[in-house]
């Protein structure tokens, strides 16, 4: 194994891509499998511990991990020479591999967009991290929850697409 | 009809449905349109 050669650098970006992706999707699933279903069961006077301390910290790592996953993923696809074929979901080269990785990439891009441009701004309102009318908080929280659920839904086929492109196509 | 994203189970079910459709599309693209 030669270190610092091209193949090793490709591997390094893949490693950081997986590392970032685990943190992103792990925290997404924390929100959806743990925090959202548990919040109604927590006594009201204890909820500020979650909304004021835990959730903002989760959102920090969540959104930056999302960005890191996308950036390292796009660099990885470019280094591997399939960025254009993948973004064209394999319609340019007619390969299942490009179709699988490409659909996974588009799902990932949509999810990252949701994180940065919908979930994060709405959560800032819902959690009181920015100045906003109190009457706007419930609607903002609900929108953030539904888009978080959308991302959880997309994570199921997205991860299949990513792993299948690597292993069965 | 209830929005499937209102529940976690509905969310996962929708994800699995999208997964199945996606696999069909991937196979179709790989075989030049013939599944």
N, CA and C atoms of all chains as a GROMACS GRO file, in nm:
protein
  612
    1UNK      N    1   0.085  -0.120   0.000
    1UNK     CA    2   0.000   0.000   0.000
    1UNK      C    3   0.088   0.124   0.000
    2UNK      N    4   0.066   0.209  -0.100
    2UNK     CA    5   0.138   0.336  -0.103
    2UNK      C    6   0.052   0.444  -0.040
    3UNK      N    7   0.107   0.510   0.060
    3UNK     CA    8   0.034   0.618   0.122
    3UNK      C    9   0.059   0.747   0.046
    4UNK      N   10  -0.039   0.837   0.052
    4UNK     CA   11  -0.036   0.969  -0.013
    4UNK      C   12  -0.041   0.963  -0.165
    5UNK      N   13  -0.060   0.841  -0.224
    5UNK     CA   14  -0.081   0.839  -0.369
    5UNK      C   15  -0.230   0.863  -0.396
    6UNK      N   16  -0.268   0.865  -0.525
    6UNK     CA   17  -0.404   0.905  -0.561
    6UNK      C   18  -0.509   0.812  -0.499
    7UNK      N   19  -0.486   0.680  -0.508
    7UNK     CA   20  -0.584   0.584  -0.454
    7UNK      C   21  -0.603   0.603  -0.305
    8UNK      N   22  -0.492   0.632  -0.236
    8UNK     CA   23  -0.502   0.651  -0.091
    8UNK      C   24  -0.581   0.778  -0.058
    9UNK      N   25  -0.562   0.884  -0.141
    9UNK     CA   26  -0.637   1.007  -0.119
    9UNK      C   27  -0.786   0.986  -0.144
   10UNK      N   28  -0.818   0.904  -0.246
   10UNK     CA   29  -0.959   0.870  -0.272
   10UNK      C   30  -1.015   0.800  -0.149
   11UNK      N   31  -0.938   0.705  -0.096
   11UNK     CA   32  -0.981   0.634   0.025
   11UNK      C   33  -1.001   0.730   0.141
   12UNK      N   34  -0.907   0.826   0.155
   12UNK     CA   35  -0.915   0.922   0.266
   12UNK      C   36  -1.044   1.002   0.259
   13UNK      N   37  -1.081   1.048   0.136
   13UNK     CA   38  -1.206   1.123   0.121
   13UNK      C   39  -1.326   1.033   0.148
   14UNK      N   40  -1.317   0.905   0.107
   14UNK     CA   41  -1.427   0.813   0.134
   14UNK      C   42  -1.443   0.794   0.286
   15UNK      N   43  -1.329   0.783   0.355
   15UNK     CA   44  -1.332   0.766   0.500
   15UNK      C   45  -1.399   0.887   0.568
   16UNK      N   46  -1.358   1.008   0.527
   16UNK     CA   47  -1.419   1.127   0.586
   16UNK      C   48  -1.566   1.142   0.546
   17UNK      N   49  -1.599   1.095   0.425
   17UNK     CA   50  -1.738   1.097   0.379
   17UNK      C   51  -1.824   1.007   0.469
   18UNK      N   52  -1.775   0.886   0.495
   18UNK     CA   53  -1.849   0.791   0.580
   18UNK      C   54  -1.856   0.844   0.724
   19UNK      N   55  -1.743   0.896   0.772
   19UNK     CA   56  -1.737   0.950   0.909
   19UNK      C   57  -1.841   1.062   0.927
   20UNK      N   58  -1.843   1.155   0.833
   20UNK     CA   59  -1.940   1.266   0.839
   20UNK      C   60  -2.082   1.215   0.827
   21UNK      N   61  -2.100   1.119   0.734
   21UNK     CA   62  -2.234   1.066   0.708
   21UNK      C   63  -2.292   0.993   0.829
   22UNK      N   64  -2.207   0.920   0.899
   22UNK     CA   65  -2.253   0.850   1.020
   22UNK      C   66  -2.300   0.952   1.124
   23UNK      N   67  -2.222   1.060   1.140
   23UNK     CA   68  -2.262   1.162   1.238
   23UNK      C   69  -2.393   1.228   1.197
   24UNK      N   70  -2.405   1.262   1.068
   24UNK     CA   71  -2.526   1.330   1.018
   24UNK      C   72  -2.650   1.240   1.036
   25UNK      N   73  -2.644   1.122   0.979
   25UNK     CA   74  -2.763   1.036   0.982
   25UNK      C   75  -2.787   0.983   1.123
   26UNK      N   76  -2.679   0.963   1.199
   26UNK     CA   77  -2.695   0.922   1.338
   26UNK      C   78  -2.774   1.025   1.418
   27UNK      N   79  -2.739   1.154   1.400
   27UNK     CA   80  -2.810   1.260   1.472
   27UNK      C   81  -2.951   1.279   1.417
   28UNK      N   82  -2.968   1.260   1.284
   28UNK     CA   83  -3.103   1.266   1.225
   28UNK      C   84  -3.192   1.160   1.290
   29UNK      N   85  -3.138   1.039   1.303
   29UNK     CA   86  -3.215   0.929   1.363
   29UNK      C   87  -3.235   0.951   1.512
   30UNK      N   88  -3.138   1.017   1.578
   30UNK     CA   89  -3.158   1.052   1.719
   30UNK      C   90  -3.282   1.141   1.732
   31UNK      N   91  -3.290   1.244   1.645
   31UNK     CA   92  -3.408   1.331   1.650
   31UNK      C   93  -3.536   1.251   1.632
   32UNK      N   94  -3.536   1.164   1.527
   32UNK     CA   95  -3.661   1.099   1.486
   32UNK      C   96  -3.697   0.976   1.568
   33UNK      N   97  -3.595   0.901   1.610
   33UNK     CA   98  -3.623   0.778   1.685
   33UNK      C   99  -3.625   0.801   1.836
   34UNK      N  100  -3.559   0.908   1.884
   34UNK     CA  101  -3.546   0.928   2.028
   34UNK      C  102  -3.614   1.059   2.074
   35UNK      N  103  -3.564   1.172   2.025
   35UNK     CA  104  -3.608   1.299   2.084
   35UNK      C  105  -3.755   1.333   2.055
   36UNK      N  106  -3.793   1.329   1.926
   36UNK     CA  107  -3.931   1.368   1.889
   36UNK      C  108  -4.035   1.279   1.959
   37UNK      N  109  -4.019   1.143   1.956
   37UNK     CA  110  -4.121   1.061   2.024
   37UNK      C  111  -4.120   1.075   2.176
   38UNK      N  112  -4.004   1.114   2.234
   38UNK     CA  113  -3.993   1.119   2.381
   38UNK      C  114  -4.041   1.251   2.440
   39UNK      N  115  -4.030   1.360   2.362
   39UNK     CA  116  -4.063   1.493   2.416
   39UNK      C  117  -4.202   1.501   2.483
   40UNK      N  118  -4.308   1.445   2.421
   40UNK     CA  119  -4.440   1.455   2.487
   40UNK      C  120  -4.444   1.382   2.622
   41UNK      N  121  -4.354   1.284   2.644
   41UNK     CA  122  -4.355   1.208   2.769
   41UNK      C  123  -4.274   1.276   2.880
   42UNK      N  124  -4.196   1.380   2.843
   42UNK     CA  125  -4.113   1.449   2.942
   42UNK      C  126  -4.196   1.554   3.015
   43UNK      N  127  -4.190   1.558   3.150
   43UNK     CA  128  -4.264   1.662   3.222
   43UNK      C  129  -4.227   1.801   3.170
   44UNK      N  130  -4.328   1.885   3.160
   44UNK     CA  131  -4.310   2.016   3.096
   44UNK      C  132  -4.194   2.098   3.154
   45UNK      N  133  -4.177   2.091   3.288
   45UNK     CA  134  -4.072   2.173   3.349
   45UNK      C  135  -3.932   2.122   3.316
   46UNK      N  136  -3.923   1.998   3.266
   46UNK     CA  137  -3.790   1.943   3.230
   46UNK      C  138  -3.756   1.962   3.082
   47UNK      N  139  -3.855   1.998   3.002
   47UNK     CA  140  -3.831   2.010   2.858
   47UNK      C  141  -3.726   2.114   2.819
   48UNK      N  142  -3.717   2.226   2.891
   48UNK     CA  143  -3.613   2.324   2.853
   48UNK      C  144  -3.472   2.266   2.853
   49UNK      N  145  -3.448   2.159   2.929
   49UNK     CA  146  -3.315   2.096   2.925
   49UNK      C  147  -3.285   2.043   2.786
   50UNK      N  148  -3.389   1.989   2.722
   50UNK     CA  149  -3.372   1.937   2.585
   50UNK      C  150  -3.370   2.050   2.484
   51UNK      N  151  -3.473   2.137   2.490
   51UNK     CA  152  -3.483   2.241   2.387
   51UNK      C  153  -3.375   2.349   2.402
   52UNK      N  154  -3.331   2.374   2.525
   52UNK     CA  155  -3.234   2.481   2.548
   52UNK      C  156  -3.090   2.437   2.544
   53UNK      N  157  -3.065   2.311   2.573
   53UNK     CA  158  -2.926   2.265   2.583
   53UNK      C  159  -2.890   2.154   2.484
   54UNK      N  160  -2.970   2.045   2.483
   54UNK     CA  161  -2.932   1.930   2.399
   54UNK      C  162  -2.959   1.959   2.251
   55UNK      N  163  -3.081   2.003   2.219
   55UNK     CA  164  -3.118   2.022   2.078
   55UNK      C  165  -3.025   2.120   2.004
   56UNK      N  166  -2.992   2.237   2.061
   56UNK     CA  167  -2.901   2.327   1.987
   56UNK      C  168  -2.764   2.265   1.961
   57UNK      N  169  -2.716   2.186   2.056
   57UNK     CA  170  -2.586   2.119   2.038
   57UNK      C  171  -2.595   2.013   1.928
   58UNK      N  172  -2.706   1.936   1.931
   58UNK     CA  173  -2.728   1.834   1.826
   58UNK      C  174  -2.732   1.903   1.691
   59UNK      N  175  -2.806   2.015   1.682
   59UNK     CA  176  -2.821   2.084   1.554
   59UNK      C  177  -2.689   2.136   1.500
   60UNK      N  178  -2.598   2.175   1.589
   60UNK     CA  179  -2.466   2.222   1.544
   60UNK      C  180  -2.393   2.110   1.469
   61UNK      N  181  -2.378   1.995   1.536
   61UNK     CA  182  -2.306   1.883   1.475
   61UNK      C  183  -2.382   1.827   1.354
   62UNK      N  184  -2.514   1.828   1.364
   62UNK     CA  185  -2.602   1.776   1.259
   62UNK      C  186  -2.582   1.852   1.127
   63UNK      N  187  -2.589   1.986   1.134
   63UNK     CA  188  -2.584   2.061   1.008
   63UNK      C  189  -2.443   2.067   0.949
   64UNK      N  190  -2.342   2.074   1.036
   64UNK     CA  191  -2.206   2.076   0.980
   64UNK      C  192  -2.164   1.938   0.929
   65UNK      N  193  -2.212   1.833   0.991
   65UNK     CA  194  -2.186   1.697   0.940
   65UNK      C  195  -2.254   1.679   0.805
   66UNK      N  196  -2.374   1.737   0.790
   66UNK     CA  197  -2.445   1.728   0.661
   66UNK      C  198  -2.363   1.795   0.552
   67UNK      N  199  -2.312   1.915   0.581
   67UNK     CA  200  -2.232   1.987   0.481
   67UNK      C  201  -2.105   1.910   0.449
   68UNK      N  202  -2.039   1.860   0.552
   68UNK     CA  203  -1.915   1.785   0.532
   68UNK      C  204  -1.939   1.658   0.450
   69UNK      N  205  -2.052   1.592   0.474
   69UNK     CA  206  -2.085   1.470   0.399
   69UNK      C  207  -2.100   1.502   0.250
   70UNK      N  208  -2.171   1.611   0.221
   70UNK     CA  209  -2.194   1.650   0.081
   70UNK      C  210  -2.063   1.690   0.014
   71UNK      N  211  -1.984   1.773   0.081
   71UNK     CA  212  -1.858   1.822   0.021
   71UNK      C  213  -1.762   1.706  -0.006
   72UNK      N  214  -1.741   1.621   0.096
   72UNK     CA  215  -1.648   1.509   0.076
   72UNK      C  216  -1.703   1.411  -0.028
   73UNK      N  217  -1.836   1.394  -0.033
   73UNK     CA  218  -1.898   1.303  -0.131
   73UNK      C  219  -1.879   1.353  -0.273
   74UNK      N  220  -1.900   1.484  -0.294
   74UNK     CA  221  -1.884   1.539  -0.429
   74UNK      C  222  -1.737   1.532  -0.472
   75UNK      N  223  -1.645   1.560  -0.380
   75UNK     CA  224  -1.502   1.549  -0.413
   75UNK      C  225  -1.468   1.404  -0.447
   76UNK      N  226  -1.522   1.311  -0.370
   76UNK     CA  227  -1.498   1.167  -0.393
   76UNK      C  228  -1.547   1.125  -0.532
   77UNK      N  229  -1.669   1.168  -0.568
   77UNK     CA  230  -1.724   1.133  -0.699
   77UNK      C  231  -1.640   1.193  -0.811
   78UNK      N  232  -1.593   1.315  -0.789
   78UNK     CA  233  -1.509   1.382  -0.889
   78UNK      C  234  -1.375   1.310  -0.903
   79UNK      N  235  -1.315   1.273  -0.789
   79UNK     CA  236  -1.185   1.203  -0.792
   79UNK      C  237  -1.199   1.067  -0.861
   80UNK      N  238  -1.316   1.004  -0.844
   80UNK     CA  239  -1.339   0.873  -0.905
   80UNK      C  240  -1.382   0.885  -1.052
   81UNK      N  241  -1.408   1.008  -1.097
   81UNK     CA  242  -1.440   1.030  -1.238
   81UNK      C  243  -1.584   1.000  -1.276
   82UNK      N  244  -1.673   0.986  -1.178
   82UNK     CA  245  -1.813   0.957  -1.215
   82UNK      C  246  -1.912   1.066  -1.171
   83UNK      N  247  -1.860   1.184  -1.140
   83UNK     CA  248  -1.948   1.289  -1.089
   83UNK      C  249  -2.061   1.322  -1.188
   84UNK      N  250  -2.026   1.343  -1.316
   84UNK     CA  251  -2.127   1.383  -1.414
   84UNK      C  252  -2.223   1.268  -1.443
   85UNK      N  253  -2.169   1.146  -1.464
   85UNK     CA  254  -2.255   1.030  -1.492
   85UNK      C  255  -2.349   1.004  -1.374
   86UNK      N  256  -2.300   1.024  -1.253
   86UNK     CA  257  -2.383   1.000  -1.135
   86UNK      C  258  -2.493   1.106  -1.124
   87UNK      N  259  -2.455   1.234  -1.142
   87UNK     CA  260  -2.556   1.339  -1.134
   87UNK      C  261  -2.661   1.324  -1.243
   88UNK      N  262  -2.622   1.257  -1.354
   88UNK     CA  263  -2.718   1.229  -1.463
   88UNK      C  264  -2.789   1.095  -1.438
   89UNK      N  265  -2.781   1.044  -1.317
   89UNK     CA  266  -2.834   0.914  -1.270
   89UNK      C  267  -2.815   0.801  -1.374
   90UNK      N  268  -2.696   0.798  -1.434
   90UNK     CA  269  -2.660   0.687  -1.521
   90UNK      C  270  -2.720   0.693  -1.661
   91UNK      N  271  -2.792   0.800  -1.693
   91UNK     CA  272  -2.855   0.808  -1.826
   91UNK      C  273  -2.750   0.838  -1.932
   92UNK      N  274  -2.632   0.887  -1.891
   92UNK     CA  275  -2.526   0.917  -1.987
   92UNK      C  276  -2.444   0.792  -2.020
   93UNK      N  277  -2.418   0.706  -1.920
   93UNK     CA  278  -2.336   0.587  -1.946
   93UNK      C  279  -2.415   0.456  -1.937
   94UNK      N  280  -2.542   0.465  -1.904
   94UNK     CA  281  -2.628   0.346  -1.900
   94UNK      C  282  -2.585   0.240  -1.800
   95UNK      N  283  -2.524   0.283  -1.689
   95UNK     CA  284  -2.482   0.183  -1.591
   95UNK      C  285  -2.565   0.191  -1.463
   96UNK      N  286  -2.595   0.072  -1.407
   96UNK     CA  287  -2.671   0.065  -1.282
   96UNK      C  288  -2.594   0.132  -1.168
   97UNK      N  289  -2.462   0.120  -1.174
   97UNK     CA  290  -2.378   0.176  -1.068
   97UNK      C  291  -2.393   0.328  -1.062
   98UNK      N  292  -2.384   0.392  -1.181
   98UNK     CA  293  -2.401   0.537  -1.184
   98UNK      C  294  -2.543   0.576  -1.144
   99UNK      N  295  -2.642   0.492  -1.186
   99UNK     CA  296  -2.781   0.521  -1.150
   99UNK      C  297  -2.797   0.513  -0.999
  100UNK      N  298  -2.741   0.408  -0.936
  100UNK     CA  299  -2.757   0.389  -0.792
  100UNK      C  300  -2.686   0.501  -0.714
  101UNK      N  301  -2.559   0.523  -0.746
  101UNK     CA  302  -2.486   0.626  -0.670
  101UNK      C  303  -2.545   0.764  -0.698
  102UNK      N  304  -2.592   0.784  -0.822
  102UNK     CA  305  -2.650   0.914  -0.859
  102UNK      C  306  -2.780   0.943  -0.786
  103UNK      N  307  -2.870   0.843  -0.781
  103UNK     CA  308  -2.996   0.863  -0.709
  103UNK      C  309  -2.965   0.887  -0.562
  104UNK      N  310  -2.868   0.812  -0.508
  104UNK     CA  311  -2.827   0.834  -0.368
  104UNK      C  312  -2.774   0.974  -0.348
  105UNK      N  313  -2.695   1.022  -0.445
  105UNK     CA  314  -2.641   1.158  -0.435
  105UNK      C  315  -2.752   1.263  -0.435
  106UNK      N  316  -2.850   1.245  -0.525
  106UNK     CA  317  -2.959   1.344  -0.531
  106UNK      C  318  -3.042   1.341  -0.403
  107UNK      N  319  -3.067   1.222  -0.351
  107UNK     CA  320  -3.138   1.215  -0.221
  107UNK      C  321  -3.057   1.288  -0.114
  108UNK      N  322  -2.926   1.264  -0.112
  108UNK     CA  323  -2.839   1.329  -0.014
  108UNK      C  324  -2.838   1.481  -0.029
  109UNK      N  325  -2.836   1.527  -0.155
  109UNK     CA  326  -2.837   1.672  -0.180
  109UNK      C  327  -2.968   1.735  -0.134
  110UNK      N  328  -3.079   1.666  -0.163
  110UNK     CA  329  -3.210   1.717  -0.119
  110UNK      C  330  -3.214   1.722   0.034
  111UNK      N  331  -3.162   1.616   0.097
  111UNK     CA  332  -3.161   1.611   0.244
  111UNK      C  333  -3.076   1.723   0.304
  112UNK      N  334  -2.958   1.747   0.244
  112UNK     CA  335  -2.871   1.853   0.296
  112UNK      C  336  -2.936   1.990   0.277
  113UNK      N  337  -3.004   2.007   0.163
  113UNK     CA  338  -3.079   2.132   0.141
  113UNK      C  339  -3.182   2.149   0.252
  114UNK      N  340  -3.258   2.042   0.280
  114UNK     CA  341  -3.360   2.049   0.386
  114UNK      C  342  -3.298   2.087   0.520
  115UNK      N  343  -3.180   2.030   0.549
  115UNK     CA  344  -3.114   2.059   0.677
  115UNK      C  345  -3.083   2.208   0.688
  116UNK      N  346  -3.015   2.260   0.586
  116UNK     CA  347  -2.962   2.397   0.596
  116UNK      C  348  -3.066   2.506   0.570
  117UNK      N  349  -3.162   2.479   0.481
  117UNK     CA  350  -3.252   2.586   0.440
  117UNK      C  351  -3.394   2.574   0.494
  118UNK      N  352  -3.426   2.460   0.557
  118UNK     CA  353  -3.560   2.446   0.616
  118UNK      C  354  -3.550   2.408   0.764
  119UNK      N  355  -3.488   2.293   0.794
  119UNK     CA  356  -3.487   2.246   0.934
  119UNK      C  357  -3.415   2.344   1.026
  120UNK      N  358  -3.294   2.384   0.989
  120UNK     CA  359  -3.216   2.474   1.076
  120UNK      C  360  -3.285   2.608   1.098
  121UNK      N  361  -3.330   2.678   0.990
  121UNK     CA  362  -3.399   2.806   1.017
  121UNK      C  363  -3.526   2.788   1.100
  122UNK      N  364  -3.603   2.683   1.072
  122UNK     CA  365  -3.728   2.663   1.147
  122UNK      C  366  -3.699   2.625   1.293
  123UNK      N  367  -3.594   2.544   1.314
  123UNK     CA  368  -3.559   2.506   1.451
  123UNK      C  369  -3.510   2.626   1.531
  124UNK      N  370  -3.441   2.718   1.464
  124UNK     CA  371  -3.395   2.839   1.533
  124UNK      C  372  -3.514   2.917   1.587
  125UNK      N  373  -3.623   2.920   1.509
  125UNK     CA  374  -3.746   2.988   1.556
  125UNK      C  375  -3.811   2.906   1.667
  126UNK      N  376  -3.826   2.775   1.642
  126UNK     CA  377  -3.896   2.688   1.739
  126UNK      C  378  -3.825   2.684   1.874
  127UNK      N  379  -3.692   2.684   1.872
  127UNK     CA  380  -3.616   2.672   1.997
  127UNK      C  381  -3.586   2.808   2.060
  128UNK      N  382  -3.626   2.916   1.992
  128UNK     CA  383  -3.603   3.049   2.047
  128UNK      C  384  -3.458   3.094   2.034
  129UNK      N  385  -3.386   3.041   1.935
  129UNK     CA  386  -3.246   3.081   1.916
  129UNK      C  387  -3.237   3.213   1.840
  130UNK      N  388  -3.348   3.252   1.774
  130UNK     CA  389  -3.353   3.383   1.706
  130UNK      C  390  -3.478   3.455   1.754
  131UNK      N  391  -3.478   3.586   1.739
  131UNK     CA  392  -3.595   3.665   1.777
  131UNK      C  393  -3.710   3.633   1.683
  132UNK      N  394  -3.822   3.590   1.738
  132UNK     CA  395  -3.940   3.562   1.655
  132UNK      C  396  -4.063   3.569   1.743
  133UNK      N  397  -4.175   3.603   1.680
  133UNK     CA  398  -4.301   3.609   1.753
  133UNK      C  399  -4.334   3.471   1.810
  134UNK      N  400  -4.375   3.466   1.937
  134UNK     CA  401  -4.402   3.337   2.002
  134UNK      C  402  -4.508   3.256   1.929
  135UNK      N  403  -4.599   3.327   1.860
  135UNK     CA  404  -4.706   3.256   1.790
  135UNK      C  405  -4.654   3.177   1.670
  136UNK      N  406  -4.534   3.211   1.623
  136UNK     CA  407  -4.477   3.142   1.507
  136UNK      C  408  -4.410   3.010   1.545
  137UNK      N  409  -4.380   2.993   1.676
  137UNK     CA  410  -4.301   2.877   1.719
  137UNK      C  411  -4.365   2.741   1.690
  138UNK      N  412  -4.495   2.722   1.721
  138UNK     CA  413  -4.553   2.589   1.696
  138UNK      C  414  -4.547   2.548   1.548
  139UNK      N  415  -4.580   2.643   1.459
  139UNK     CA  416  -4.579   2.612   1.315
  139UNK      C  417  -4.437   2.582   1.267
  140UNK      N  418  -4.340   2.659   1.319
  140UNK     CA  419  -4.200   2.638   1.280
  140UNK      C  420  -4.153   2.500   1.327
  141UNK      N  421  -4.189   2.464   1.450
  141UNK     CA  422  -4.152   2.334   1.504
  141UNK      C  423  -4.212   2.220   1.423
  142UNK      N  424  -4.337   2.239   1.381
  142UNK     CA  425  -4.404   2.133   1.304
  142UNK      C  426  -4.339   2.118   1.165
  143UNK      N  427  -4.308   2.230   1.101
  143UNK     CA  428  -4.242   2.223   0.970
  143UNK      C  429  -4.106   2.154   0.983
  144UNK      N  430  -4.030   2.192   1.086
  144UNK     CA  431  -3.899   2.129   1.107
  144UNK      C  432  -3.915   1.978   1.129
  145UNK      N  433  -4.017   1.940   1.206
  145UNK     CA  434  -4.040   1.797   1.234
  145UNK      C  435  -4.074   1.721   1.105
  146UNK      N  436  -4.163   1.780   1.023
  146UNK     CA  437  -4.204   1.710   0.900
  146UNK      C  438  -4.088   1.696   0.801
  147UNK      N  439  -4.002   1.799   0.795
  147UNK     CA  440  -3.887   1.787   0.704
  147UNK      C  441  -3.780   1.695   0.761
  148UNK      N  442  -3.773   1.687   0.894
  148UNK     CA  443  -3.684   1.589   0.956
  148UNK      C  444  -3.732   1.447   0.924
  149UNK      N  445  -3.864   1.429   0.929
  149UNK     CA  446  -3.923   1.300   0.892
  149UNK      C  447  -3.898   1.271   0.743
  150UNK      N  448  -3.910   1.375   0.660
  150UNK     CA  449  -3.884   1.358   0.516
  150UNK      C  450  -3.742   1.305   0.497
  151UNK      N  451  -3.647   1.364   0.569
  151UNK     CA  452  -3.508   1.320   0.558
  151UNK      C  453  -3.489   1.177   0.609
  152UNK      N  454  -3.561   1.141   0.716
  152UNK     CA  455  -3.553   1.003   0.765
  152UNK      C  456  -3.607   0.907   0.660
  153UNK      N  457  -3.718   0.946   0.596
  153UNK     CA  458  -3.775   0.865   0.488
  153UNK      C  459  -3.673   0.847   0.376
  154UNK      N  460  -3.609   0.959   0.334
  154UNK     CA  461  -3.513   0.952   0.223
  154UNK      C  462  -3.385   0.878   0.262
  155UNK      N  463  -3.352   0.876   0.392
  155UNK     CA  464  -3.229   0.809   0.434
  155UNK      C  465  -3.235   0.658   0.407
  156UNK      N  466  -3.357   0.602   0.406
  156UNK     CA  467  -3.371   0.457   0.384
  156UNK      C  468  -3.324   0.418   0.242
  157UNK      N  469  -3.384   0.476   0.136
  157UNK     CA  470  -3.331   0.445   0.002
  157UNK      C  471  -3.192   0.504  -0.025
  158UNK      N  472  -3.161   0.621   0.035
  158UNK     CA  473  -3.031   0.685   0.010
  158UNK      C  474  -2.916   0.592   0.050
  159UNK      N  475  -2.926   0.534   0.170
  159UNK     CA  476  -2.817   0.447   0.216
  159UNK      C  477  -2.810   0.319   0.134
  160UNK      N  478  -2.928   0.267   0.092
  160UNK     CA  479  -2.928   0.150   0.004
  160UNK      C  480  -2.857   0.184  -0.126
  161UNK      N  481  -2.888   0.302  -0.182
  161UNK     CA  482  -2.826   0.344  -0.308
  161UNK      C  483  -2.675   0.352  -0.294
  162UNK      N  484  -2.629   0.416  -0.188
  162UNK     CA  485  -2.485   0.434  -0.167
  162UNK      C  486  -2.413   0.300  -0.152
  163UNK      N  487  -2.469   0.214  -0.066
  163UNK     CA  488  -2.400   0.087  -0.036
  163UNK      C  489  -2.413  -0.011  -0.153
  164UNK      N  490  -2.527  -0.011  -0.221
  164UNK     CA  491  -2.544  -0.104  -0.334
  164UNK      C  492  -2.452  -0.065  -0.450
  165UNK      N  493  -2.433   0.066  -0.472
  165UNK     CA  494  -2.342   0.110  -0.578
  165UNK      C  495  -2.201   0.058  -0.554
  166UNK      N  496  -2.162   0.053  -0.427
  166UNK     CA  497  -2.029   0.005  -0.390
  166UNK      C  498  -2.015  -0.147  -0.399
  167UNK      N  499  -2.125  -0.218  -0.372
  167UNK     CA  500  -2.113  -0.361  -0.348
  167UNK      C  501  -2.181  -0.455  -0.446
  168UNK      N  502  -2.293  -0.415  -0.506
  168UNK     CA  503  -2.360  -0.511  -0.594
  168UNK      C  504  -2.370  -0.465  -0.739
  169UNK      N  505  -2.332  -0.339  -0.767
  169UNK     CA  506  -2.340  -0.294  -0.907
  169UNK      C  507  -2.201  -0.270  -0.963
  170UNK      N  508  -5.688   1.149   0.378
  170UNK     CA  509  -5.590   1.047   0.413
  170UNK      C  510  -5.481   1.109   0.502
  171UNK      N  511  -5.439   1.033   0.601
  171UNK     CA  512  -5.339   1.084   0.695
  171UNK      C  513  -5.201   1.093   0.629
  172UNK      N  514  -5.129   1.198   0.655
  172UNK     CA  515  -4.994   1.213   0.604
  172UNK      C  516  -4.904   1.105   0.668
  173UNK      N  517  -4.842   1.018   0.586
  173UNK     CA  518  -4.761   0.910   0.645
  173UNK      C  519  -4.644   0.961   0.729
  174UNK      N  520  -4.602   1.087   0.705
  174UNK     CA  521  -4.491   1.144   0.781
  174UNK      C  522  -4.532   1.184   0.923
  175UNK      N  523  -4.663   1.175   0.953
  175UNK     CA  524  -4.709   1.206   1.089
  175UNK      C  525  -4.659   1.102   1.190
  176UNK      N  526  -4.628   0.980   1.140
  176UNK     CA  527  -4.579   0.876   1.231
  176UNK      C  528  -4.444   0.823   1.183
  177UNK      N  529  -4.367   0.771   1.278
  177UNK     CA  530  -4.236   0.716   1.243
  177UNK      C  531  -4.251   0.591   1.156
  178UNK      N  532  -4.349   0.506   1.189
  178UNK     CA  533  -4.369   0.383   1.111
  178UNK      C  534  -4.410   0.417   0.968
  179UNK      N  535  -4.497   0.518   0.952
  179UNK     CA  536  -4.538   0.561   0.818
  179UNK      C  537  -4.420   0.615   0.739
  180UNK      N  538  -4.330   0.685   0.810
  180UNK     CA  539  -4.210   0.741   0.748
  180UNK      C  540  -4.120   0.630   0.693
  181UNK      N  541  -4.097   0.527   0.776
  181UNK     CA  542  -4.010   0.416   0.734
  181UNK      C  543  -4.075   0.339   0.619
  182UNK      N  544  -4.207   0.319   0.627
  182UNK     CA  545  -4.279   0.248   0.521
  182UNK      C  546  -4.264   0.322   0.388
  183UNK      N  547  -4.283   0.455   0.392
  183UNK     CA  548  -4.266   0.534   0.270
  183UNK      C  549  -4.123   0.523   0.216
  184UNK      N  550  -4.026   0.523   0.308
  184UNK     CA  551  -3.886   0.507   0.267
  184UNK      C  552  -3.863   0.374   0.196
  185UNK      N  553  -3.925   0.269   0.248
  185UNK     CA  554  -3.909   0.136   0.186
  185UNK      C  555  -3.977   0.129   0.049
  186UNK      N  556  -4.092   0.198   0.036
  186UNK     CA  557  -4.161   0.202  -0.094
  186UNK      C  558  -4.074   0.274  -0.196
  187UNK      N  559  -4.017   0.388  -0.156
  187UNK     CA  560  -3.928   0.463  -0.246
  187UNK      C  561  -3.808   0.375  -0.283
  188UNK      N  562  -3.757   0.298  -0.186
  188UNK     CA  563  -3.642   0.208  -0.210
  188UNK      C  564  -3.675   0.108  -0.321
  189UNK      N  565  -3.794   0.046  -0.314
  189UNK     CA  566  -3.833  -0.055  -0.414
  189UNK      C  567  -3.844   0.009  -0.553
  190UNK      N  568  -3.908   0.126  -0.560
  190UNK     CA  569  -3.922   0.197  -0.688
  190UNK      C  570  -3.783   0.231  -0.742
  191UNK      N  571  -3.696   0.276  -0.652
  191UNK     CA  572  -3.559   0.314  -0.691
  191UNK      C  573  -3.483   0.195  -0.750
  192UNK      N  574  -3.495   0.078  -0.687
  192UNK     CA  575  -3.424  -0.041  -0.737
  192UNK      C  576  -3.472  -0.075  -0.878
  193UNK      N  577  -3.603  -0.065  -0.902
  193UNK     CA  578  -3.658  -0.092  -1.036
  193UNK      C  579  -3.599   0.006  -1.137
  194UNK      N  580  -3.591   0.134  -1.099
  194UNK     CA  581  -3.536   0.237  -1.189
  194UNK      C  582  -3.388   0.210  -1.216
  195UNK      N  583  -3.312   0.176  -1.112
  195UNK     CA  584  -3.168   0.148  -1.128
  195UNK      C  585  -3.148   0.030  -1.222
  196UNK      N  586  -3.226  -0.077  -1.203
  196UNK     CA  587  -3.213  -0.194  -1.290
  196UNK      C  588  -3.252  -0.160  -1.434
  197UNK      N  589  -3.354  -0.076  -1.449
  197UNK     CA  590  -3.400  -0.038  -1.583
  197UNK      C  591  -3.293   0.043  -1.655
  198UNK      N  592  -3.231   0.136  -1.585
  198UNK     CA  593  -3.126   0.218  -1.648
  198UNK      C  594  -3.008   0.129  -1.686
  199UNK      N  595  -2.973   0.035  -1.599
  199UNK     CA  596  -2.860  -0.054  -1.625
  199UNK      C  597  -2.882  -0.150  -1.739
  200UNK      N  598  -3.009  -0.180  -1.766
  200UNK     CA  599  -3.037  -0.276  -1.875
  200UNK      C  600  -3.088  -0.206  -2.000
  201UNK      N  601  -3.067  -0.076  -2.007
  201UNK     CA  602  -3.106   0.000  -2.125
  201UNK      C  603  -3.256   0.007  -2.145
  202UNK      N  604  -3.330   0.001  -2.036
  202UNK     CA  605  -3.476   0.015  -2.044
  202UNK      C  606  -3.550  -0.116  -2.034
  203UNK      N  607  -3.478  -0.230  -2.053
  203UNK     CA  608  -3.543  -0.361  -2.044
  203UNK      C  609  -3.517  -0.421  -1.907
  204UNK      N  610  -3.623  -0.442  -1.829
  204UNK     CA  611  -3.605  -0.499  -1.695
  204UNK      C  612  -3.607  -0.652  -1.704
   0.00000   0.00000   0.00000
